[in-house]
Amino acid sequence: MIDGLRPYPEMKPSGLSWLGNVPAHWDVRRIKTLLREVDSRSKTGEERLLSLRMRQGLVDHIDSGGKLIPPESLVNFKIVEPGQVVMNRMRAAAGLFGVAHVRGLVSPDYAVFEPKPDAFNPYLLQAFRLPSLSAVFRAESKGLGTGESGFLRLYTDRFGPIPVPYPPLDEQRLIVRFLDWHGGQTTKLVRAKQSVLKLVSEEREALTHEVVSSRETQQLRLENIVDHIFRSAERENNIVYTPVGLFNRGRGIFQKPPTRGDDLGDSTFSWIEDGDLILSGQFAWEGAVALAGTAEAGCIASHRYHILRGKSEIVQTTYLSSFLRTGFGHLLLNEHSRGAAGRNRPLNIRTLLKEKIPVPPQSEQSRLVDLVAQEKRLADSIARFAERLREFRARLIADVVTGKLDVRAVAASLPEVADPIDDLAEADDLDDAVDDAENEEAAA
């Protein structure tokens, strides 16, 4: 169906450099003709608090890992009603918009909009996340500082006049139906590959249990068999560095966008080497543990990550990485991750290192090396595949939402998607990985 997409037969100039030509029957509308800002405040703070996340949109604050906030601290927060659009003023340029499905509260610094009768929220959200429109949002944002590290806000008086492409309502619905269908198909494709990875992971865990069962296995204190490493990266402002983050559930490492030293914030960073075992300082209890490979060598990890290496004469780091992803390893990480509500639970590395773990003889540990390497290669391959799909999907969305490709005939033949999946979020939880990285920055 993708191969059959063609341009619209008749186009016209939009009058906007970032948009170019649009289909002849489309309009270009200013946002303020589609959305009207509303400002209703809570007098008691007893309504449910909602959090705005990048791809999940507006979700329950507690369910998404937030801390319990007493009602008296939520007085004067903005009330949002089902169907209303919420914008994070500071991150509008990153596409941080959402639609409320339940009544709740959002930050007073957010903007809340009531859609007008001829506004279709699902299409508008797709448009607001276009990279080309993000650049406009960034240019119209005002405040202190510049770039991502500044305190720029997109205020309503500058947001409202911004023009967006506006197809007929029926066509907007067809566009969203097509994109929902495409999101579901790409997700199924990634899930199929992940099912193979799950089988390899189960085989690796079974072998780990078998190795631990050796008669010669000893119970040794972790601090006596590993080195807790921090290789200080004395960063320079004009040098570009590549920070890393960790997926949960033991699914490996992802590289964040390369960043100049002067844009890295206030964190201190450690260099990563091939063979390092990296534990998230906030989400280790959720399985955010991974073995670095050659691709991560030369990257950096913030001080909120812990780097361990086994003492070679006693324990192989490969064995440690596999052990910490077993049920018992997960229990240890969970027990030593306390002190915060929700998902953001700091790991107490000092008490974890006091624990004794089973250490089999080197010959038994070596049995795991090939299988762990195979699992990592497969996980990395799937991550690269998912990223290529995501890049293709982003280009496809931009072409469809801006009228460069006509999906009307294809979409009309597709069924409605009852529970759309967006941006492979359910397939690989990249949205969680990104948001978790942001939470770790906030926890500094």
N, C-alpha and C positions, 0 to 999 in steps of 0.2 A: 504493500500500500504506500510506503514511503517513496518507492521508486516512481510511483505513478503521479506524484504531486507535480503540478506545473504552476508557472506564474499566472496571475490574473490576466485576462485578455486586454483590459484597458486600465491604464494607470494615469495618474495626474500628479503634479508637484504638490507636496504638502506645505511647502514654504518653510520647512524646518531642516536645517543642515544635518541634524542627527537622525532624522527620520527618512529623508529622501522622498521618493515617489510612493504614493499609496494607491490602492484600487480606486477607480473613478467614482464608485458609488459610496466610498467611505467619507466620513467627516473627520475633522480634527477639532476636539473640544477641550476647553480649559477645565482643569480639574474642579474648580469651584462651581462649575455648572452641573457637576455630577455628585459632588459630596458637599455637605454642609456641616461645619464644625458645631459640636454641641459641648456643653460643659456643665454636667450635673455632678455635684459633690456629695459624698457620704457624710451623714451627720453622726453616725454611730460607729462606722468601721466594721460592722458585723457581716457585710456581704462577703462572699468568697473572693479571695485575692487571685488574680490571674497573672500569669507570666507570659511574655511575648518571646517566642523562640523562633529561630531563623526559618525552619521549614515546617515545624509542627504548628506554627501560629500561636494563637492564644490557648494556653493550657492551664489547668489548675496549678497554682503555685506549689502546694505541698506535694501533689502527685509528681511534679517535675523535679523534685529534689530540693525545693526551697525550705527555708527555716520557718518555723511557726512564729507569726508576728501577732502580738496582742491587738485586739480591735481598737483600743485607744490610740495606737500608733498609726492606724489606717484612716482615722478621721480626716476628712477633706481630700481623700483619694478620689479619683474620677470614677463615676459609675458608667459602665458600658452595658448596653442592652444587646440581646441577640440580633445579629444582622448588621451591627455597626462596625465600622472600620477603625482600627487603631494603628497609629504610626508612632514609632519611637523616633522623636525628633533628632536625637543625636546620631541615629544609625539609619536614617532614611536612605542614605546613599548606598547602604549595604543591603537594601531591600527588606528591612525589618518592619513589615506590615502584617496585620492579621485581621481576621473577621471573628467577632464574638459569636459563639454558639449558645452561650448561657449568660445570664446576668451576673455581673461581678464588678470587681474593682481593678483599676490599673493605676500606674504611677501618675501623680499630678503633672509630671513633666511630659507625659505622652499627649498626643492629640487624638481626640475621638471625633469621628465623623458619621453623620447619618446619611446613608445613600439616598439620592433622589429617585423617583419612580423609574427613570430610564437609565439607571446605573446598574450594572451587573457585576457584583463584587468579584466572582472568580476570574473574570476577564481582567478587571482592573488590577487585581493582585499580580497577575502575570505581567501586565504592562509595567507596573511599578518596579518590578525586579529586572527589567531590561538593562543590560550594561550601559547602553547608550543613554537611557533616561537617568540611570544612577549618576552619570557624569553631570547631567543637568541639575539633579538634586544637590550634588556636592557643590556645584558652582553657586547655587542659590542659598546655601547654608551660611549662616553668619554666627560670629562669636569670637572667642579667644583661641589663638593657636591656628595651626594649619594641619591639613592631612588627617590621618587616622588618629594621631596622638593629640589633636587639638580638642577644644570643647565647642565644636560647631553644632548649631541646631538649625533645622529647617522649620521656620515659623510659617504659620498658616497664610500670612499675607504674601509670602513668596512662593509657597506651595500651590495655592489656589490658582494663580494665573498660568501655571505651567500647562502647555497643551499636550494632549495624548491622542494617539490614533483611536478612532471611534467607529467601528463597523456597526451595521444595523444589529439590533438586539438578537434577532434570530441567528445571525451569523456569529455573534459573540458566543452564543450557547454551543454552536457547532464547533467553534474553535476550541472551547474548553472541553467538549466531549472528546474531540480528537486527542488533545494533549493528555487528558486523563487515561484514555485507552493506551496511548504510547507509553505513558509512565508505568502502567500495569504490565505491558509486554516486556519492557526493559527490566523491570523488577523480577519478573518470572525467570528471565534469562540469567540474571545474576544469582538468584536463589538456586537454580539448577547447578551452577558451578559450586556454590557454597555447600551444597549437599555432599559433593565429593570431598571437599575439605573437611566436613564434619566426620566423614568416615575415617579419614587419615588421622584426625585429632583423637578419635575414639581409640584407634589402634595404638597411637602413641601413649595415651593415658593407660591403656591396658598393659603395654610393655613396661611402663614406669612402675606400675604396681607389682609386676612380675620381678623386675630388677630389685625393688625394695625388699622383696621377700627372701632375698639371698640369706643363707645362714650366717654369712660373715658381715652382715649389715650392722653398723654401729650407730648409736644415738649420740650425736655430737652437737655442741652448741654452735649456733650459726656464726656468732662473732669470732669463733676460733677457726673457721674454715673459709671465710670470705674476706675480701678487702672491700671496705666501703670507700668509694673513690669519688673525688671531685677534682677534675683537672681544670683549674680556673682559666676561663677564656677572657683575656684582657682585651676586650673589644675596642675597636677603633671606629670613630664616627662614620668614616667614608667606606669602610669595608662591609661587604654584603655577607650575611650569615644565614644559615638555614636551620631554624629551630625544628624540633620534632614534637609530636604528641603521640598519645597511645590510644588505640581503640580499646573498648572494654571487652570482656569475655575472651581474653587471650588471643585477640585477632590481629595483633601486631602493631607496627609503628606506622605513622604517616608523617610526611614532611610538610611543614607549614610553608607558606610563601617565603622566598628569600627576602631578607629584611636588612636594611642598613643598620649599622651599630647604633646610630643616634635615634633610631625609631624602635629600639627593642624595649623601651620602658626602663623601669628601675630594677628589674631582676638581675641577679648574677647568674652566669651560665658556665656550664662545664662542657669540655670537648667530649665527643663520643668516639669510641674506637670499636672496630669490628670485634664481636664476641662479648660486648658489655651486656649485662642483664639490667634492664631499666624498669623501675617500679614507679608508678604514679604516686605522688605524695598525697593526692586527694581521692583517687578512685582505684587504688590497688585492691581494695576489698571487693570491687566489682570485676576483678580480673584484668585490670589495666597493667599487665606485666608482659614484657617482650624482650626477646634476644636481638640485639643489634647485629646487622650484617655489614657487608662491604658497602652497600648503598648508603648506610647511615654514618659510616666512618667520615669524620670531618664535619659532621653536623654538630649542633649544640643542644643541650637540654638545660632548662632553667633549674634553679636550686630547689624547685618544688618536686623534682624527680630525684630518685635515689639510684645510684649506679653501683652494682655489686659485681665482683669477679671472684670466682672460686680460686682458692689456693691450689695451684696445679698438682701439688704432690698429694692432695687429699681429695678434692672434689672438682669435677668438671662443671664449668658454668652452664653447659648444655643440660646436664642433669638437673641443676638447680632450677633452670627455666621450666623444665618439664614438671618437676616436683611441685613447684608453686602453682601450677595449673591443674593439679589433681584436687580431689575433694578435700583432702587433709590440708594441702597447701592453701586452698581458698579459705578454709576455716581459720588458719593461722593469720592470714592477712585480714580477715574480717574481725578477729578478736583484737587485733592491734590497731584497728581503725576506729577511733572513738572521738568524742568531743565536739561533734557538730550534728545538726539535724539534717534530714534529707540525704541526698546522694553524696554531697560534698563532705566526706569524712576523712580528716587527715590521718595519715599513717604515722604511727609512733615507731620510727625505725629503731630507736634505742631499745625499746622493750622487745620488738621483734627479734633483734639480734641476740637476745638472751635466751631465745627458745632453742630447744634441742630438736634436730630433725634426723630422720634415718639417712645414713650415708653408706651405700653398698660399696663393695670393692671396685677399683678402677675398671677391671675387666668387665664387670656388669654395667657400669655407667656407660662404657664405650658402645654398648649395644644400642643405645638411644641416639647416638650421634647422627647416623644416616637418616633415621626416621624424622628426627627433629628438623634436619636440614631440608628433607623433602617437604615436610609440612610448611616450613617457612617459604620455600620456593613457590609452592602452590598458593599460599596466602598472598604473597607479593604479586603473583601473576593475576590473581583474581582482582586485587586492588587496582592494578594497572588497567585491567580490562574495564572495571567499573568506572574508573576515572575517564577513560576514553568514551565510554557510553555517556557519561555525564556531560562531557564537553560537546559531544554530538547533540545531545538533547538540548543543551543551552543554545546552540546555534539554531536548532530546529524551532525552539520556542520563539526566539527572536525573529526568525523569518516568517513564522506563522502569525505572530501577534502584530507585526508591523506590516502585514499584507504583501510580503514578498513571495509567499507560496499560498496557493488556493487549496484549502482542505474541505470545502463545502460538500463535494460529491462523496468523498471518502467518509467524512464524519456522518453524513446522513445515513450511511449503511451500517454504522456501528451502534451497539447497544449503549444505553446509559450506564455509566460506572457508578455503582452504589456507594463504594468507599474508595475514592481515588487515592492512588499512591503517587506522591510527588518526589521527583529528583532522587529516586532510588533510596529514599530515606529509610523505608521499612526493610529494604534488602540488605543494606550494609551499615545502617545507623550512622552514616557520616554526619548527619545533623547532630547526633549526640556527641560525636567526637569533637566537632567544632565548638559546640556549646560548652562541653566540659573544659576545653582549653581556655575558653573565656572565663569560666568559673574559677579556674586555677589562677588566672591573672588577677581576678578580683580578690582572691584569697591571700594575695601576697602581703 
